[in-house]
Structure formats: structure tokens, C-alpha cells
Amino acid sequence: MASRPLPPFLPENEAAFFEHVREFPAQWYKYCSEIYEYSDKIDQHLIDTRTDLDQSRRDNAELRANETDLKQELA
């Protein structure tokens, strides 16, 4: 997964932020676009991870049920 985009400038205060945005709007637009895209990728990654976790839990439950059945057959 790509690393999180960094802003073009880390302002010390709100005034410095607004000044930098006025002076470099294209850089800030690029950053906002990249961070939005990154956020979408992270959201999808979380959805995929939750789906995988849910499937693993179902598989685990099925294996435990099979284990219990086999133990009962052997007893």
C-alpha cells in the first residue's frame, strides 16, 4: 500500500496555513486530491480486511465443529 501523502507545508498556525494555501494553491489541490484517493484506498483495504476476518472466523468455527464431530466419532 502506498504511503500516506504529506502536505506540502506543515504550518505552525492557521494564519500560516492560509497564507501558504494562497501562495501555493496547486500544491494544496494536489495534496487534497491525493489524500482523498488515499482515504478511499484505506477504506477499501479496511473493508477487505474485515471480509477476510469474517471468513476466517467462519472457517475456524467450521473446523472446530468438525473437530468436535471427529472426537465424538472416535470416543
Phi and psi restraints in degrees (value plus and minus 20) as a CYANA .aco file:
   2 ALA   PHI     -85.7   -45.7
   2 ALA   PSI     131.7   171.7
   3 SER   PHI     -93.9   -53.9
   3 SER   PSI     138.2   178.2
   4 ARG   PHI     -85.6   -45.6
   4 ARG   PSI     111.9   151.9
   5 PRO   PHI     -82.8   -42.8
   5 PRO   PSI     124.4   164.4
   6 LEU   PHI    -125.2   -85.2
   6 LEU   PSI     126.0   166.0
   7 PRO   PHI     -86.1   -46.1
   7 PRO   PSI     136.6   176.6
   8 PRO   PHI     -89.0   -49.0
   8 PRO   PSI     -34.8     5.2
   9 PHE   PHI    -178.7  -138.7
   9 PHE   PSI     118.3   158.3
  10 LEU   PHI    -126.0   -86.0
  10 LEU   PSI      75.5   115.5
  11 PRO   PHI     -90.5   -50.5
  11 PRO   PSI     130.8   170.8
  12 GLU   PHI    -102.8   -62.8
  12 GLU   PSI     -41.8    -1.8
  13 ASN   PHI    -176.5  -136.5
  13 ASN   PSI     154.8   194.8
  14 GLU   PHI     -83.1   -43.1
  14 GLU   PSI     -60.7   -20.7
  15 ALA   PHI     -82.0   -42.0
  15 ALA   PSI     -63.0   -23.0
  16 ALA   PHI     -84.0   -44.0
  16 ALA   PSI     -57.5   -17.5
  17 PHE   PHI     -82.4   -42.4
  17 PHE   PSI     -71.4   -31.4
  18 PHE   PHI     -81.0   -41.0
  18 PHE   PSI     -59.5   -19.5
  19 GLU   PHI     -83.1   -43.1
  19 GLU   PSI     -64.1   -24.1
  20 HIS   PHI     -86.7   -46.7
  20 HIS   PSI     -58.4   -18.4
  21 VAL   PHI     -83.5   -43.5
  21 VAL   PSI     -61.3   -21.3
  22 ARG   PHI     -83.4   -43.4
  22 ARG   PSI     -58.8   -18.8
  23 GLU   PHI     -98.2   -58.2
  23 GLU   PSI     -50.1   -10.1
  24 PHE   PHI    -153.0  -113.0
  24 PHE   PSI      39.3    79.3
  25 PRO   PHI     -83.6   -43.6
  25 PRO   PSI     -54.2   -14.2
  26 ALA   PHI     -85.1   -45.1
  26 ALA   PSI     -59.6   -19.6
  27 GLN   PHI     -84.3   -44.3
  27 GLN   PSI     -60.7   -20.7
  28 TRP   PHI     -91.7   -51.7
  28 TRP   PSI     -55.7   -15.7
  29 TYR   PHI     -83.1   -43.1
  29 TYR   PSI     -64.0   -24.0
  30 LYS   PHI     -80.6   -40.6
  30 LYS   PSI     -65.7   -25.7
  31 TYR   PHI     -80.1   -40.1
  31 TYR   PSI     -67.5   -27.5
  32 CYS   PHI     -81.1   -41.1
  32 CYS   PSI     -60.8   -20.8
  33 SER   PHI     -84.0   -44.0
  33 SER   PSI     -64.1   -24.1
  34 GLU   PHI     -87.3   -47.3
  34 GLU   PSI     -59.9   -19.9
  35 ILE   PHI     -90.2   -50.2
  35 ILE   PSI     -53.4   -13.4
  36 TYR   PHI     -85.8   -45.8
  36 TYR   PSI     -64.8   -24.8
  37 GLU   PHI     -82.9   -42.9
  37 GLU   PSI     -62.2   -22.2
  38 TYR   PHI     -80.9   -40.9
  38 TYR   PSI     -63.2   -23.2
  39 SER   PHI     -80.6   -40.6
  39 SER   PSI     -62.7   -22.7
  40 ASP   PHI     -80.8   -40.8
  40 ASP   PSI     -61.8   -21.8
  41 LYS   PHI     -85.2   -45.2
  41 LYS   PSI     -60.7   -20.7
  42 ILE   PHI     -84.3   -44.3
  42 ILE   PSI     -63.5   -23.5
  43 ASP   PHI     -78.0   -38.0
  43 ASP   PSI     -65.3   -25.3
  44 GLN   PHI     -85.6   -45.6
  44 GLN   PSI     -58.8   -18.8
  45 HIS   PHI     -81.9   -41.9
  45 HIS   PSI     -61.6   -21.6
  46 LEU   PHI     -84.3   -44.3
  46 LEU   PSI     -61.8   -21.8
  47 ILE   PHI     -81.5   -41.5
  47 ILE   PSI     -66.7   -26.7
  48 ASP   PHI     -82.1   -42.1
  48 ASP   PSI     -61.3   -21.3
  49 THR   PHI     -85.1   -45.1
  49 THR   PSI     -62.5   -22.5
  50 ARG   PHI     -84.0   -44.0
  50 ARG   PSI     -60.0   -20.0
  51 THR   PHI     -82.6   -42.6
  51 THR   PSI     -65.6   -25.6
  52 ASP   PHI     -81.8   -41.8
  52 ASP   PSI     -61.8   -21.8
  53 LEU   PHI     -83.4   -43.4
  53 LEU   PSI     -64.8   -24.8
  54 ASP   PHI     -80.0   -40.0
  54 ASP   PSI     -62.5   -22.5
  55 GLN   PHI     -85.2   -45.2
  55 GLN   PSI     -61.4   -21.4
  56 SER   PHI     -81.8   -41.8
  56 SER   PSI     -59.5   -19.5
  57 ARG   PHI     -86.2   -46.2
  57 ARG   PSI     -59.6   -19.6
  58 ARG   PHI     -85.3   -45.3
  58 ARG   PSI     -63.4   -23.4
  59 ASP   PHI     -81.2   -41.2
  59 ASP   PSI     -62.4   -22.4
  60 ASN   PHI     -82.4   -42.4
  60 ASN   PSI     -64.5   -24.5
  61 ALA   PHI     -82.6   -42.6
  61 ALA   PSI     -60.2   -20.2
  62 GLU   PHI     -85.3   -45.3
  62 GLU   PSI     -62.6   -22.6
  63 LEU   PHI     -83.5   -43.5
  63 LEU   PSI     -60.2   -20.2
  64 ARG   PHI     -85.5   -45.5
  64 ARG   PSI     -58.7   -18.7
  65 ALA   PHI     -84.9   -44.9
  65 ALA   PSI     -62.1   -22.1
  66 ASN   PHI     -83.7   -43.7
  66 ASN   PSI     -59.5   -19.5
  67 GLU   PHI     -81.8   -41.8
  67 GLU   PSI     -63.7   -23.7
  68 THR   PHI     -82.6   -42.6
  68 THR   PSI     -64.1   -24.1
  69 ASP   PHI     -80.9   -40.9
  69 ASP   PSI     -64.6   -24.6
  70 LEU   PHI     -84.7   -44.7
  70 LEU   PSI     -59.2   -19.2
  71 LYS   PHI     -83.8   -43.8
  71 LYS   PSI     -58.5   -18.5
  72 GLN   PHI     -88.5   -48.5
  72 GLN   PSI     -56.6   -16.6
  73 GLU   PHI     -86.7   -46.7
  73 GLU   PSI     -55.5   -15.5
  74 LEU   PHI     -98.3   -58.3
  74 LEU   PSI     -40.7    -0.7
